[in-house]
Amino acid sequence: MIRQLYGVSEYDEDIIQSCETVLQTAKLKGERRKATNKSRFEIVITYRAEADRDTTIITLNQVIQPEYEIWFCDWSFGNDTLAIVTRRRIR
């Protein structure tokens, strides 16, 4: 079954709420906040789910791409603190 999630006249946070209405996760939320960018607002998307360190790093990497990316430093493997490097993405 396909459902229309949003209309073009809706606010961005309403699009997220429409997705939550269809998915019914009770975890997805969109919030508009004032910001100093060109549009004077930012949209914060929250999805409350069980997460671990891997989920956090993978999600952060997806958010900062395509300009940047996170690399794992294999020399830190096995230590109590793993090292990651953020850098400009090579194209």
JOHU-V55194 format. One record per pair of residues at least 6 apart in sequence whose ideal C-beta (glycine too) atoms are under 6 Angstrom apart, sorted by the first residue. I is the first residue (numbers start at 0). J is the second residue. Records with the same first field share a line. If there is no record, write none. Layout:
I: J + J
This chain:
2: 21
4: 17 + 18
5: 14 + 17
11: 42
12: 29 + 30 + 31 + 42
15: 29 + 44
16: 29
19: 27
26: 46 + 47 + 48
27: 46
28: 45
29: 42 + 44
30: 43
31: 40 + 42
32: 41 + 43
34: 40 + 41
60: 69
65: 88
67: 85 + 87 + 88
68: 88
69: 83 + 85
70: 84
71: 83
72: 82
75: 81 + 82
